[in-house]
Amino acid sequence: MPALEVQIVSDTTQRSPAAERMRLHRERKKNGMRCLMIELRETEIDALIRKGFLKADTRNDRQAIVDSLYGYLDRELT
């Protein structure tokens, strides 16, 4: 009697980077968000520090700058 061969097919397929970007784009659009890349001047980072949105010792921390900019925009635009 021949051996029974079982093949398991995984449902978890890897998305291409382009497909993942599109998925994120659609999710953001659904939530009313946009993704932008911006450049900040050192003087603008200084202003975030002066206004208390950013600590001086985190001025080179990318995530801290992003968070402080979100805080600033939330306060000024809402």
N, C-alpha and C positions, 0 to 999 in steps of 0.2 A: 504494500500500500504506500503511495507517495506521501511525503510529509506535507502537511498543510502549511502553506506560507501565508503569513499575515503581514500586511503592510499597514502601518499606522500613519495616517496623514494628519499633520498638525494644522490647526485652524489659525495659529498665530503666524501670519505672514509678515515679513518685514516690509515696511513702506520705504519707498525711495525718498531721498532727501527732498526732492521736488514735491512729491505727494504729501509729505509731512508739512512742508511750508504752506501748501494749499489748504490742508486741513486746518492748520492754525489760523490762516487768513480767514477762512469761512467762519470759524468759531468766534474770532474777534469781531467780525462784521455782524454776526448774529447778536453779539453782546453790545453793539454800538461802539466798539473800540477800533482804533487804528494803530498801526505799528509804524513809528517814525525813527529815523536816525538823525540826531542833531549834533551840532558842534557847539560847545560852550567856550567862551573866552575865559581866561583866568580871572578877569574882573567880575564876570558873572558868578563864578565859583566863590570869589571873595564876597560878593553881595549875599549869596546864600549863607555864608558864615556869619556875616554882619547881622543879618536878619534872624539868626538863630535856627535856621533850617539844617545847617550842616556844622559839625564840629571841626575845628581847625585841623585836628590830628587825623581826620579821615578825608581830607581834601583830595588825596590820590586814590581813594577807594571808590572804584567805579560804581558798585552797588549802593554805597552810601550817598553818592552824588545823585544817582537815579531816585533813590528814596526821598532825598531832600527836595528834589525838583518836583516830584509828585506831591509832597506836602505843600510846597509853595503854590503850585497850580490849584490844588484843592482849596486852599484858603482864599486865594485871590479870585478864583473863577466860580466859586459856588456860594 
